[in-house]
Amino acid sequence: MDIMAAQETSTNASERSLIVIDSISKIPDSYPEEFNDFCRANNLKPPKINSGNGKALAAMLANPSSYFDRDTCDKFVDKFDIKTRDSIQLFNKHYGFGIQTSSERGKNYIVYPYCLSKKHKMRKNFNFDGTEEEKNNEINKIKSSIQSDYIDVGNSEWQLGHKNPDSEDNTSSNLVLQPPIQAKYRDNYIFIDTITKIPVPKKMKTMIEKGEINLSNDQIIGYYELFDNLRQRII
């Protein structure tokens, strides 16, 4: 059968079945009008429908009684010749622009009736807790710290450090140029570049215990899946 238009009644998660890619004859060239109305009412900007993300979104919206897993995501992009490095990324990131998506592990679909994602609500309701002058003062403090710690530090004072403190790799790929301020972070963080860094496991554990990092349920599941896949490679 062709891709169906979005249903007008609520679809429970337990009622959804795995999509059959062979049943999709074409990708709609527009989003359902109900969805467009929802976006307009909430000032949402969905991806362009002719993009990879847009085509994936259109397929999910047109099949509200089905879900996509990794295998069917792969089959979908292959069938419609959609260029991507990771097919599932086209299906599982739409909460970022404001619409609620599946919270079920391994199942990708758009929640219907449509509702706003937590990320959209968080952005919409975000306000600085203070006056405009206080906000600008805080911004200027941050800028001042960056100026003194990075920009005003002479080139001769910069040092080479290891990106990953726990790695035995001494090649240039594991080295990063850093100003002296970075020294206090070296044993606790893995550096992506000079400024961007992530905590090593023991540091992350401490930060979580102290409440310095609060992870959402989706993030916990995402990290679990990521590191479980990495773990399988070394077993």
C-alpha positions, 0 to 999 in steps of 0.5 A: 500500500502507499504511505497513509495520511496521518490518522486523526485518532490517538495511536497507542505505542503498544499498537504500533507495528514495525514498518514494512519498507516494501509497502512504501511506494513513494515519499510524500512531497509535503507534510500532513496539513494537520502537522503544518497547522501544529507547527505554525501554532507553536512556531516550529520549523521542521526540516525541509521536506526534500532533505534527508531528515525531511524525508524520514520525518514525512515517512513517519508522519505518514505512518502513525501506526508504525515505527522504524528500527535500525534495519528498516531505517537502513532499508528506507535510505537504500530504497530511496537513495538518500545519502547519509552516514548513519540512517537512524540519525535521520529518524531519531533527532526530530525532538530537537526542533520541538516535536515529541518523538518516541521514548521507546528504545529501538523504536522511532516514530512521531507521537500522535496526537502531536505534542511539544518535546521537552526541549522545545518547552525548555527553550520556550520558557528559558529566561535569565533570572535577573535584570538585563543589566545583570545578564550583561554583567554575567556575559562580560565576566565570561568574556573576561575569563576567556580573554585572560585565560586564552587570548591574552596568554602569550604563545610561548606559554602554551603547552602540548598536552594529551587529549586523552590522559588515559591513552598510551598514544604519544603520536600527534593525533593524541596531542593538543595545544593548551594554555596553562589554565587547562592543566587543572583539567588534564587528568579529569577530561578527554579533550576533543580540541583545545576548549571542548572536553568531556569528563573521564568516567571517574570524573563523570561519576563524581559530577553526577553524584554531586549533581553537577550533571543531570542526565535525562532518561533519553540521554541515559539510554543513549549513553548506555546503548553507545557504550554497550556497543563499544564494550561489545567490540572489546569482549 
